[in-house]
Amino acid sequence: MTTDAWDDPLLLTPGPLTTSDTTKAAMLHDWGSRDTRFIEMTARVRRRLLELVSATDDHVCVPIQGSGTFAIEATLGTLIPDDGKLLVLVNGAYGRRMAKICDYHNRPYEVIETPEDVPCDPDTLEQALNQDPDVTHVAVVHCETTSGILNPLDGVADVVSRQGRALIVDAMSSFGAIEIDARKLPFDAVIASSNKCLEGVPGIGFAVVRRSALERCEGNAPSLSLDLYEQWLGLESNGQWRFTPPTQVLAALDQALVELRDEGGVSARGARYTSNAMTLMAGMREIGFVSALNEEDQAPIILTFLTPADPKFDFNQFYDLLRERGFLIYPGKLTEADTFRVGCIGQVWEDDVLAVLDEMRAALVTMGVTSCAPVPA
Ligand SMILES: *Cc1c(COP(=O)(O)O)cnc(C)c1O
């Protein structure tokens, strides 16, 4: 169990997540945004984020104030020029959100949609790109947190690169836990945020961008504050953020990145999350819950379960009973099926997973639920 001095519930959600006490404590200071200490902290965090994807001098890391969506909106707005066209691979809410951003930006786009429990398909993408030479950029969500499904990033990147287009990856819920290697994976941008697998607090999004691509992006962005090019220029010129930075959030991320390194880096963190996910899946199956995804498509980030058909099962009551016992789970987000989700990420360890499984069994007894089988499809 985490020894949480604040006695907060454990967040078994897609983020914000339970952070370590030391990461929280790192925020108990004030920093001048234009002071050397803060400038150094910014440089250190940007460098460490690049290291996490093995990026060299060919890439730059541009942080931006706000949640993950702010970074996605800034990246799409900055990288896709007026005469560009985006193709979005959609199998959940976050893919749909990128299409919606294009609506706001008045950028032309196409969508290839697969059902929410089906990974996107590189072959279908290749056919679409063959037929549409106007597409300049392709966007894919690495782990679609809507369901927790893992999309075939390598296969998508192969096709996009072979077709001479640029790839933009929403790696929000995978960055820091599922390996992405900038030396092997051709991409123009990989986007993530401080508060998911990096186990920082919310308030900073960032993109790792191919330098040669970003250099061509002056004047593209339809927004003043969400202009990744100008943000980068500012950081490069004097090391400072263009507008007031979330100083405490950066300090927490700085500490969280030290803790990620101490844990053993991306592979060790991924291994802990995988072990959490496997224990959780096995335990919930044993209770009788049914996963919404095929096992082979599941990322070790968040699990989605079909709501039991037993009329005595009430998600809100289940949620409240677990909440009283110190665990927060998450409602479902699938459009087709009635589901709920349980996260595997953050400062969550084997003992925590075993404890929440015990509390789930107790909650089901309290509710009088005898079967967790879902409504037959
Ligand atoms: C969390 C998340 C986002 C960003 O959501 P915010 O609420 O803006 O932080 C985007 N894409 C994916 C896949 C996510 O998991």
The ligand as a MOL file (V3000), in Angstrom:
LIG
                    3D

  0  0  0     0  0            999 V3000
M  V30 BEGIN CTAB
M  V30 COUNTS 15 15 0 0 0
M  V30 BEGIN ATOM
M  V30 1 C -5.8420 11.6420 -21.0420 0
M  V30 2 C -5.7960 11.5600 -22.5280 0
M  V30 3 C -5.8260 12.7050 -23.3410 0
M  V30 4 C -5.8810 14.1130 -22.8120 0
M  V30 5 O -6.8930 14.3530 -21.9310 0
M  V30 6 P -6.8450 15.6250 -20.9990 0
M  V30 7 O -8.0940 15.4410 -20.1820 0
M  V30 8 O -6.8750 16.8300 -21.8520 0
M  V30 9 O -5.5900 15.5530 -20.1940 0
M  V30 10 C -5.6970 12.5440 -24.7010 0
M  V30 11 N -5.5590 11.3440 -25.2550 0
M  V30 12 C -5.5270 10.2150 -24.5150 0
M  V30 13 C -5.3340 8.9080 -25.2010 0
M  V30 14 C -5.6480 10.2830 -23.1280 0
M  V30 15 O -5.6020 9.1630 -22.4030 0
M  V30 END ATOM
M  V30 BEGIN BOND
M  V30 1 1 1 2
M  V30 2 1 2 3
M  V30 3 2 2 14
M  V30 4 1 3 4
M  V30 5 2 3 10
M  V30 6 1 4 5
M  V30 7 1 5 6
M  V30 8 2 6 7
M  V30 9 1 6 8
M  V30 10 1 6 9
M  V30 11 1 10 11
M  V30 12 2 11 12
M  V30 13 1 12 13
M  V30 14 1 12 14
M  V30 15 1 14 15
M  V30 END BOND
M  V30 END CTAB
M  END
